[in-house]
């Protein structure tokens, strides 16, 4: 399964959602890959640490597509293991931004899909983190993915941007990837006691938007998770926010619910 976490607005929790869902997925036993397509490299730092400098990155993969090479690196050579079992990453760095224009001018937008196709036998699930922009890399991700998760941070500006995001996804589905589905809108940084977040979510649901039923609350624990570069399932597995992520992952993975029900029956 290939999921892209996408929103053109910054600060909505894309990297946090990407890495925490991926960490839960890996801990459940699935071979899991995170791909960081954001030059800010937040997912890379989150999973590998701020000082980490992987030998190969997604930048190197894309740069390779720009030149003829008799001995190109194999897809697996761009993958870096994380400290967590079953969890790997194709890291990003700031140089990703410097080659974007060349990639776009030479129409390399399908090369990312080629990479994922070649890695499909090695990983059960792929989670793709994207920059807060509609650019070459986010379009590459939408073309390559099967499902889209849209983080929503209960802000009026986020709601305005949401309609454009849904339009972009629909257009991409029509023109490039007819198998692309909106898996749902992830309500993030939700404050149940505040009137505006509840009102915005209810209005979206009334419109028939695919709002997922598990809301991720605001918590200082997430900041601690970022600071320690440790996903919540490893930092604080019993914390309420961690359990919300687990619920979200299980909601997105029906087979996990079936397994749990089978265990209860036995």
C-alpha positions as CSV (number, residue, x, y, z in Angstrom):
1,X,0.0,0.0,0.0
2,X,1.3,3.4,-1.0
3,X,0.1,6.4,1.0
4,X,1.0,10.0,0.4
5,X,0.4,12.6,3.2
6,X,-0.4,15.8,1.3
7,X,-1.5,19.3,2.1
8,X,-0.3,22.5,0.5
9,X,-0.5,24.3,3.8
10,X,2.5,24.2,6.1
11,X,2.4,23.3,9.8
12,X,-0.5,20.8,9.6
13,X,1.4,17.8,10.9
14,X,2.4,16.0,7.7
15,X,5.7,14.7,8.9
16,X,4.3,13.8,12.4
17,X,1.4,11.8,10.8
18,X,3.7,10.1,8.3
19,X,6.3,9.0,10.7
20,X,4.0,8.0,13.6
21,X,1.7,5.9,11.3
22,X,4.7,4.3,9.7
23,X,6.3,3.5,13.0
24,X,3.1,1.8,14.2
25,X,2.8,-0.1,10.9
26,X,6.4,-1.3,11.3
27,X,5.9,-2.3,14.9
28,X,2.9,-4.4,13.8
29,X,5.3,-6.5,11.8
30,X,4.9,-5.0,8.3
31,X,8.0,-4.1,6.2
32,X,7.5,-0.3,6.1
33,X,9.2,2.4,4.1
34,X,9.0,6.2,4.6
35,X,10.0,8.4,1.7
36,X,10.8,12.0,2.4
37,X,10.1,14.3,-0.5
38,X,10.4,17.5,1.4
39,X,13.7,19.5,1.1
40,X,13.2,20.5,4.8
41,X,13.8,16.8,5.6
42,X,11.7,16.7,8.7
43,X,10.8,13.0,8.4
44,X,14.5,12.2,7.8
45,X,15.5,14.0,11.0
46,X,12.6,12.6,13.0
47,X,13.5,9.0,12.2
48,X,17.3,9.2,11.9
49,X,18.2,12.1,14.2
50,X,19.2,15.7,13.4
51,X,22.9,14.9,12.7
52,X,22.2,12.0,10.4
53,X,23.6,12.2,6.9
54,X,22.7,9.1,4.9
55,X,25.0,8.2,2.2
56,X,22.2,8.0,-0.4
57,X,19.1,10.1,-0.5
58,X,16.0,10.6,-2.7
59,X,18.0,13.6,-4.2
60,X,20.6,11.1,-5.4
61,X,17.9,9.0,-7.0
62,X,16.4,11.9,-8.9
63,X,19.8,13.2,-9.9
64,X,20.6,9.8,-11.4
65,X,17.6,10.0,-13.7
66,X,19.1,13.2,-15.2
67,X,22.2,11.6,-16.5
68,X,23.0,8.5,-18.5
69,X,24.9,6.0,-16.3
70,X,26.1,2.6,-17.4
71,X,26.0,1.4,-13.8
72,X,23.1,3.1,-12.1
73,X,22.5,2.4,-8.4
74,X,19.8,-0.1,-7.7
75,X,16.6,1.1,-5.9
76,X,17.4,-0.6,-2.7
77,X,20.7,1.3,-2.4
78,X,18.8,4.5,-1.7
79,X,17.1,3.0,1.3
80,X,18.5,3.6,4.8
81,X,17.6,1.5,7.9
82,X,16.2,3.4,10.9
83,X,16.8,2.3,14.5
84,X,13.4,0.6,14.5
85,X,12.7,-2.9,13.3
86,X,10.9,-3.2,10.0
87,X,11.2,0.6,9.4
88,X,13.3,2.1,6.6
89,X,13.5,5.5,5.0
90,X,14.6,7.1,1.7
91,X,15.9,10.3,3.2
92,X,15.8,13.8,1.9
93,X,18.1,16.8,2.0
94,X,18.1,20.5,1.1
95,X,19.7,19.7,-2.3
96,X,16.4,18.2,-3.5
97,X,15.2,21.8,-4.2
98,X,18.2,22.6,-6.4
99,X,17.4,19.9,-9.0
100,X,13.6,20.4,-9.2
101,X,13.6,22.7,-12.2
102,X,15.8,20.4,-14.2
103,X,13.6,17.4,-13.4
104,X,10.5,19.3,-14.3
105,X,11.9,20.6,-17.6
106,X,12.9,17.1,-18.7
107,X,9.5,15.6,-17.8
108,X,10.8,13.2,-15.1
109,X,7.5,13.2,-13.2
110,X,6.9,9.5,-13.6
111,X,10.4,8.4,-12.4
112,X,9.2,8.3,-8.7
113,X,6.5,5.8,-9.7
114,X,9.1,3.7,-11.4
115,X,11.2,3.7,-8.2
116,X,8.2,2.5,-6.1
117,X,7.3,-0.2,-8.6
118,X,10.8,-1.6,-8.3
119,X,10.7,-1.5,-4.5
120,X,7.2,-3.1,-4.3
121,X,8.4,-6.6,-3.5
122,X,10.6,-5.3,-0.6
123,X,8.0,-3.4,1.4
124,X,4.4,-4.0,2.5
125,X,3.6,-0.3,3.1
126,X,5.1,3.0,1.8
127,X,4.3,6.3,3.5
128,X,5.3,9.4,1.5
129,X,5.9,12.8,3.2
130,X,5.6,15.8,1.0
131,X,6.5,19.5,1.1
132,X,3.7,22.1,1.8
133,X,3.4,23.0,-1.9
134,X,2.1,21.7,-5.1
135,X,5.4,21.1,-6.9
136,X,7.2,18.5,-9.0
137,X,7.8,16.2,-6.0
138,X,4.2,16.3,-4.6
139,X,2.9,15.7,-8.1
140,X,5.3,12.8,-8.5
141,X,4.0,11.4,-5.2
142,X,0.3,11.8,-6.2
143,X,1.0,10.0,-9.5
144,X,2.8,7.1,-7.7
145,X,0.4,6.7,-4.7
146,X,-2.7,4.6,-4.2
147,X,-4.2,6.6,-1.4
148,X,-4.0,10.2,0.0
149,X,-4.3,11.3,3.6
150,X,-5.0,15.0,4.0
151,X,-4.0,16.5,7.4
152,X,-6.4,19.2,8.6
153,X,-5.5,21.4,11.6
154,X,-8.9,23.0,12.4
155,X,-8.1,26.4,11.0
156,X,-10.3,28.5,8.7
157,X,-7.4,28.9,6.3
158,X,-6.9,25.1,6.2
159,X,-10.6,24.8,5.3
160,X,-10.2,27.2,2.4
161,X,-7.2,25.3,1.1
162,X,-8.9,22.0,1.5
163,X,-11.2,22.5,-1.5
164,X,-8.3,23.3,-3.8
165,X,-6.4,20.2,-2.5
166,X,-9.4,18.0,-3.3
167,X,-9.6,19.5,-6.8
168,X,-5.9,18.9,-7.4
169,X,-6.3,15.2,-6.3
170,X,-9.3,14.8,-8.6
171,X,-7.4,16.4,-11.5
172,X,-4.4,14.1,-10.9
173,X,-6.7,11.1,-10.8
174,X,-8.3,12.1,-14.1
175,X,-5.0,12.9,-15.9
176,X,-2.4,10.6,-14.4
177,X,-3.5,8.1,-11.8
178,X,-7.0,6.7,-12.0
179,X,-6.3,4.4,-9.0
180,X,-5.7,7.3,-6.6
181,X,-8.2,7.5,-3.8
182,X,-8.7,10.0,-1.0
183,X,-8.4,7.8,2.1
184,X,-9.6,10.6,4.4
185,X,-9.1,13.9,6.1
186,X,-7.0,13.6,9.3
187,X,-8.2,16.1,11.9
188,X,-5.0,17.1,13.7
189,X,-4.2,19.4,16.7
190,X,-7.9,19.0,17.7
191,X,-9.1,20.9,20.8
192,X,-12.4,19.4,21.9
193,X,-13.2,22.2,24.3
194,X,-12.7,24.9,21.7
195,X,-15.8,25.9,19.7
196,X,-14.1,26.7,16.4
197,X,-12.4,23.3,15.7
198,X,-15.6,21.4,16.5
199,X,-17.7,23.7,14.3
200,X,-15.3,23.4,11.4
201,X,-15.2,19.6,11.6
202,X,-19.0,19.4,11.8
203,X,-19.4,21.6,8.8
204,X,-17.0,19.5,6.8
205,X,-18.9,16.3,7.7
206,X,-22.2,18.0,6.8
207,X,-20.7,18.7,3.4
208,X,-20.0,15.0,3.0
209,X,-16.2,15.4,3.1
210,X,-14.3,12.2,4.1
211,X,-13.4,13.2,7.6
212,X,-11.9,10.3,9.5
213,X,-13.5,9.5,12.8
214,X,-10.3,9.6,14.9
215,X,-9.1,13.1,15.8
216,X,-5.5,13.7,16.9
217,X,-5.4,16.0,19.9
218,X,-2.8,18.7,20.6
219,X,-0.2,17.5,23.1
220,X,3.2,18.5,24.4
221,X,4.2,14.9,24.0
222,X,4.4,15.4,20.3
223,X,6.9,18.2,20.8
224,X,8.9,15.9,23.1
225,X,8.7,13.2,20.4
226,X,10.2,15.6,17.8
227,X,12.9,16.8,20.2
228,X,14.0,13.2,21.0
229,X,13.6,12.1,17.3
230,X,11.5,9.2,18.6
231,X,8.1,8.2,17.3
232,X,5.4,8.1,19.9
233,X,4.9,4.4,19.8
234,X,8.5,4.0,21.0
235,X,8.6,7.1,23.2
236,X,5.3,6.8,25.1
237,X,3.3,3.8,23.9
238,X,0.5,4.2,26.5
239,X,0.1,8.0,26.1
240,X,-3.4,9.1,24.9
241,X,-2.1,10.7,21.7
242,X,-0.1,7.5,20.9
243,X,-3.3,5.5,21.3
244,X,-5.1,7.9,19.0
245,X,-2.5,7.2,16.3
246,X,-2.9,3.4,16.9
247,X,-6.7,3.8,16.5
248,X,-6.1,5.8,13.3
249,X,-3.8,3.2,11.9
250,X,-6.2,0.4,12.7
251,X,-9.0,2.3,11.1
252,X,-7.0,2.7,7.9
253,X,-6.0,-1.0,8.0
254,X,-9.2,-3.1,8.2
255,X,-7.1,-6.3,8.3
256,X,-5.8,-5.3,11.7
257,X,-9.3,-5.0,13.0
258,X,-10.1,-8.5,11.7
259,X,-7.0,-9.9,13.4
260,X,-7.9,-8.3,16.7
261,X,-11.5,-9.7,16.4
262,X,-10.1,-13.1,15.7
263,X,-7.9,-13.0,18.8
264,X,-10.9,-12.0,20.9
265,X,-13.0,-14.9,19.6
266,X,-10.2,-17.4,20.4
